[in-house]
């Protein structure tokens, strides 16, 4: 038998032996991979069916977004604690798990491996009772265990610093997690930053104590000073604190009392370094994001930003104090913050905002199932605009979104004439670049148009004004709030009329439109609530002939 076996083996072809070895290796790798993913409670997209799986996780509704995150039920607003750790993107957020109203805030929690498909986890941080609110804040990774919370474990502590609120009294608290954000322990010596140092815990809810906005801490590590920096809002300005251990904080400076827009209370600040952009003395430029509750360009709440320098103590605005930079010109873009701890090889600054407006957020017609959703994650870049000679933030959808798309229609180098694109899907990306734009050009693009053309959302370019306009007056449900705003516009710089080129990118979901103009130099974000299943895209042009350099329609496949 031994001799016969040797004869068989010796006569096997080399190719057959290689195939057997490769098969064994494949089986081994698959077993290891399966064992690995059984130990993880995250959702990893791997096929065109993943969004279908994702959609089935939450109750169905005609306005339930597909590629934008929304909670399975009840209320959501500000994104909180955006952080990347151990292969996962963490999205914490203001959440009421019991009702679709903005009361008694908890911290909800979801995770993703690609920023698009999110898995909801149990509530991260709960309030002590139904009067307390766990308000906005941030999460960092305590790599060096400066807090001392890490005890003989390989997993680094996640530190959440947030605003604790009760009866308009606001102070900064801490909680920590030693299991990748799955469970949280509140720090026993809270608060870490009180509203007033000389007010006792017993007196802080007294009517004799003046209450003021004091909230929304955003924390990051400042390498040059080897310290943690915390920025929060004082209502009409922001305050900067410093710490060596994330527990004991010292106030360093204030900014903004006479800068920018003061149409409403300042909220949700974030300070971001762009080291690739420097002044002549090689000082890095920084961007300070601030949300404003009222009087944004589209009405109600919105986001502004400042460009300057930061030395670890003070922020210095390099633009005149009356300069107002708006991050988005649509009605539904607020409380955006960026991710902490993005790997060095990635180097992106990625922002998520709440897609709603405090004017009508508590009236959205998706209740009683849920209210609120997030924007698509956006990459931020600080650029010098050669047409205005000013720095500005450019925003583009993260590249991960492309993995879920499939090209359906493409046009190249054609004369633009009136056209109607008939579709059977309501979630897609629309990209178009037009040439030979002049002041005489008027272009209208109608999205989610129904068969009798009575319902649609219209995006227009008006060459005479060099302006983009968005009109949702015929988009569907608009009467759920008595003064629901429906028409918006934004002025463009000289680039389009000088070059004759206009580039538009739109992400259309079941109840939203995100518009990016000229590679994200300008953006508009808007909710819509179609009543009909309108799928048509209707394009019309007035004035002399213009040309399509390219038109792409990318479906987000189920």
N, C-alpha and C positions, 0 to 999 in steps of 0.2 A: 504493500500500500504506500509506503513511504516513497519508494522508487517511482510509482505511478503518479503520485502527487507532484513530485519534482518534475516529471516529464510534462505534466499539464501546465505547470507554472512556466517552465522554460519555453513552452511553445506559445504562450500568450503573447500577443503583439504588445509592443511598447505603448502604443496608443491606447490599448484597452486598459493597461495598468494605470496610465495617467488618468483615464476617465474614472476608474474606481477610486483612486486617491482623492480626486477633486470632489466626487460625490460624498465621500466620507467627511471631507472638510466642510462641505456645504451643510450637511446635516448637523455637524458640530456647531457651526456658526449660528444656524437657525435656533438651535436649542439654547445657546447662550443668550441670543437676542430676546427670545421669548421669555426666558427667566428674568432678564433685566426689566422688560416692560411690565411684567407682572408685579414687580416691586414698586412701580411708579404709579401715582394716581393722576397723571396728566394725560391729555389727549394730544396725540401726535398725528397731524394730517399725513396721509400717505397715498391717497388716490382721489379720483374725481368724485367719489361718493362721500368724502369726508364732510363736505358742507351739508349734504343731506343728513348725515348722522348728527351733525351739529344742530341743524334746524329741528330735528326730531326731539332734541333734549328739552325744548321749551314748548309751552302750549302754542298752537298755531293761531294766527291772526293775519288778516290781509295786510296789516301794516308792520308785522314783525320783521325787523331788519335781518338780513342774511349775513352780510359781511361787516356789519357794525355790531359792537357788543351792546346787548341790552340784558337786564336781569330777567330771569324766568318769570318773575312776578313782582309787583309793587314798585316802590319808588327808587330812583337813582338820581344823583346829581354829581358833584365834583369828583373827578379822579383823585385818588390819594395814594401816597406811598408807592409810586411807580418805581420798580427796582428789578434788576436782572440778577439772578443768583442760581448757580448749579444747574445751568441749562434751561432755566425757566424764566419767563417774563411774568412778573406779578403785577396785577391790577387790583388795588384796593380802591374803594369808592364809598361815597356817602350813600347810605342805603337804609330804607325803612322796610324790613321784611314782613311787616304786618298790614300795611295800607299804602296805596299809591299817593301819599301826601308827604310833604317835606317837614315832618316832625319826628322827634325822638330818634335822632340819627345814630345808626350803627356803622361799623366798617364792614362792608361786604368784601369778598375776596374771590378773585378768579385768576387762573394761571394759563399760560400758553407757551408752546414751544416755537411759535412762528409769528406772534403778534396779531394773527387774524382769527384763528380758531381758539376759543376760550372755553375753559371748563370751570364752572362755578364750584367753589368749595364752601364749607360751612362758614358762618359769620366769624370774622376774625376778632373784633373787639366790640363788646356789648356795653351799653350804658348801665349804670347801677340801678336805675329805675326809669319810669316812663316820663319823667320830667327832664332828666339829664340828656344832653346830646354829646356824642363822640364826633366832634367836628373835624374839619379838614386838617391834614398834616402830611408827613412824609416818612419814608422808611430808608434806613441806610444799613450797610453791612459793617459790623464792628470787627474788622479783620484782625486788629491787634488786641482785642479783648480789653479795650480801655475802660469799659464799664465794669469788668470783673464778673460778668454774668456767665461766661463760658466756663463749664466745669468738666474737665476731662472728656471733652467731646471733640470730634473732628468737624462738626457742623458749626459754622460761625454764627454768633448771635445776630438776628435781625432786630434792629431797634426802631420802633415806631414812636415818633414824637408828634403829638396831635393837640388840638384845642379841646379842652373839657368845658362844656357850657351848661349853665343852669340859671334860669331866670335872668338872662342877659349878663351874668357874671362869666367871664372867660379867663382861662389860665391854661398854661401848657403842661401837659402830662406826658408820661413815658410808659410804654409797654415793651416787652421783649419776647422773642420766640427763639427756641433752641431746636426747632424741628422744621426748618424751611418754611416757616410761616403758617404751619397747620394749627398750632395752638399758641395762645398768647397769655402772658402773665403781666398784670399791671404792676408798675414799680411801687413799692410799699411806701416810699417817701414823697409821692406826688403832692403838690405840683413841683416841677423842676424850674419853671419860671412863673411866679405869681403875677397877677395884675398889679398889685401893690405889695411891697415888702412889709409894710407896717399894719396890714389888716389881717386879723386872725381868721382862722377857718370859721369860727362861730359868728363873726361879724360880716363875712363877705357877702351874705345875702340880705344884709340890712338895707332898708330904704335910705339910710343916711349916707351910704357909700355910692359915689358917682361911678356909673358903669360906662365903659367906652369900648369900641371895637378893639380887640387885642387877640388876633387869631391867625390861623393858617400857616404854621411854621414849615419852612422848607429848609432842609439841612444838607450840607455837602462838606467834603473834606478839602481844605485849602492847603495845597502842597507847600507853597512858599513860606507860609507861617507855621506849618506843621500843626494845624488846629482845625477843629470843626467850626463851621460857620452856620448860623441859623438866621434866616430872614423871615420876618413876619410883618403883618400889617397893623398899623395903629389907627386905621380908619381913613386918614387923609395923608398918610405918609407910610414909609416902611422903616423898620428898625433892624439893625444888624447886631448879632450877638456872637460871642466866641467862647469856645470851651476846649479843654484838653481831654475830657472824659465823657462827653455827651450828657453829663448830669449837672455839673455846675457851670452856669452861664453868666457872662458879663456883657452888659450893653456897651457897644463900641461907638455907634453913630446912628444918625437918622438921615433919611433922604426923601424929598418929594413934596414938601409943603407948598412949594411955589412952582413945581414942574408938572408938565403934562396936563391931562384932563382930570378935573375934579367934579365931574357931573354927578358922581355918586360915590358911595363908600368904596375904598380900595380893598381888594381881597386877593387871596391866593398868589402871593408873589413867588417868583422863581428867579434865581440868578445863575446865568450860564456863561461859561468861558468859551471863547472861540480863539484858541491859541494860534491858529493859522492866520488870523487877522491881527495886525499889530500897527501901532503908531510908529512914527519915525524913530523914536527911542526904543523900539522893539517891545514896548509895553503891550500886552495882550488886550484885545477888546472883549468886553463883557456885555451881555444883554440882560436887562432886568425886565421881566414880564410882570404885569400888574393887571388884574381884572377889575373892571369898574361896573358897579351895579346898575347905573342909569346913564342915559344920554350918549350911548355909543352911536356910530353913524347910521345903523339900521333901526335905532330906537331901542330902549331898554338896555340890557346888559351887554358888555363886550370886553375886548382885551386890547390894551395898549402896551407898548414896550419902549424902553429907554436904552440908548447905546452909550457906553462909557468905559471907564477903567475901574478896577477894584484892587486895592493893595492889601486886603485882609482886614482893613479897618473901615474904610470909607468907599462909597461908590461916587464917582465923579461923572456927571453927564457931560459928554463932549458936544452935545447939540444945544442950541438956545433953549432956555427953560420953557418957552411957549410952544416948542415943537411937540406935536402929537403924532405918534406913529401907531396906526391901528393894525392889528395882526390879521384881522379878517373883517370884511365889509358886509357880511351877511348877518341875519338876525340870530342865528343859533350856533354860537361859538363862544364858550365861556369857561373860565376856571382851568385853563390848560396848564399842565406842568410837564416836566421832562423826566426821563428815566435816570435813576442813579445806578452806578456800577456797571455801565455798559463796557464790555471787554475792550482793552486797548487796541486790539486788532480791528475792531469794528469802527470805533471813533465817530460814530454818528451821534447827533443830538436828536432824540426822538420824543415827540410831544403827543399827548392825547388830551383832548378837550371834551367837556360836556356839550352835547349837541342839544341845546335848548336855550330858553330866555326867561329870566325871572318875571317878565311881564305876564306870561301866560303858562308857565311850566306846570302849575298846579291845576290847569284846565285841559291838558292835552286829551284828545278823544280816545286814546288807547286804553284808558281806564275803563273798567275796574281791573283789567289784567295787569297792566304795568304802565309806568310813565318814565320816559327818559331813555337816552342811549348815548354812546360815546362816538366821537369822530373816528375815522380811519386814523391809525397812527401816522404821524407826519415827520419827515426828516427836515430839520431846520438847518439852513446855511446862511451865514452872514456875508453879504456881497456888497461891493461898492457899485452903485448904479451910475454908469457912465453918462446917462442922460440927465440925471439930476445932481450928480456929484455928491450924493449922500449914501451912507450905508443903509441897508435895509435887510430884513429877513425874508428869505425865500423858503417856501414850503412845498414839499412834494410828498405824495403818498409813499409809504415804505415799499421797497422792492418786493417784499414777501407777498404783497397782494397779487402780483403777476402770476404767481404759482397756481392761483385758483381760476385763472382766466383762460379762455379759448377764443382765438380770433375767428370771427364769423364773417365780417365784411371788410374789404379793403379797397380803397380807391387811391390811385397815384397819378399825379400830374394831369389832372383833368380840369376843364372849364366847369365852374360851379353854376348849375342851373337849379331851379326849384326842384326839390325831390322829396319823396316820402319813403322812409324805410319802414317796412312792415316787419314786426317782430312777434315773438310769442313768449318773451321773457321780460321781466320787470327789474332785473338786477344786472347791471353791466357797466363797462367803462367805455366812454366815447372820447376819442382823440381826433382832433382835426387841426391842420395847419393851413392857413389861407394866405395867398399872396396877392399883390396889387391892391392892397387896401388904401383907400384915400378918404378925404373928408366927405366925399359924396356917397360913400358906402354905407348901407344899412343892411344888417344881417339879422334874421330872426330864426332861432332854433327852438322848436317846441318838443318837449319831452313828455312821456307818459300821456300822449294824446289818444283820446278814445275815437271810436269809429265815426261818430258824427261831428267830431272836431269841437265839441262843446267843453271839453275838459282837457287841460294841459298846463304845464309849467313852461314859461317862455324865458329864454336867455337871449339877449340882443346885444349887438354892437352897433353904436350910433356914431358914425365917423365924424359928423358935424360937431359933436360934443367930445369925441374921443373917449367914449364912456361905455362901460358895460352895465346893462340893466337886467335885473331879475324880477319877474312878475309871477307871483303865485296866486293872483286873485281868482283864477279859474282852475286851480290845481285840485279842487275837490272840497273836502270839509274845511271851511274857513269861519263858520259862525259859532264855534265852540267858545270863543272869547269875544267880547263886545268890540274891542278895539284891536283885533288881531291885525298886525301890519302885513301888507302884501306886496309892496313895491319898493325896490332897493336899487341903488346904483353906486358905481365907483369910477372915479376918473383915472385914466391911465397916463403914464408919462409919454414922452414924445417918440418912444421907440417904434410903436406900431405905424404912426404916420410917416416917420422918416424912412423906415425900412420897407414899409408896405406889407409887413408880415404880422399876422395874428395867430397865436397858438392857444387852443383851448383843450383842457382835459376835464371831463366830468365823470364823477362816480355816482351812479344812480342806484339807490336802494329802494326798498318798498315804501319808505316814508321820508326820503331825504335826497338832497342833491348837494354834492361838494364840487365846487368849480375852482379850477386852477388856471390862471391866465399867464401866458408867456413864461412857461416853465416854472410856475409857482411864484412869480413876482407879486401877483395879486391873487387873493382868494375870496370866495363867497361861500357860506355854508347856510343851508336852509332846510327846515323840515317841510314836508308836504304830506297831505293825507288824501290820496285819490279815492273817489267813491267808486269809479268804474275800473275795469281791468284794461286800461289804456296802454297800448304797447308801441304805438307809432312814434317815429321821430320825423318831424316835418321841418324842412330847411327851405327858407326863402331868402332871396337877395334882391335889393333895389340898388339902382345906380349902374355904373358901367361894369363890365364883366370883370370878375375876379376868378382866381384859379385855386384849386385844391392841390396843395403839394402832397398831402396824404390825408386820408380819412380811415380810421380804424375803429371797428366796433368789437369789443372784447366781452364775451359773455362770462359771467361767473357761474360755472357749471354746477348743477346738482347731480 
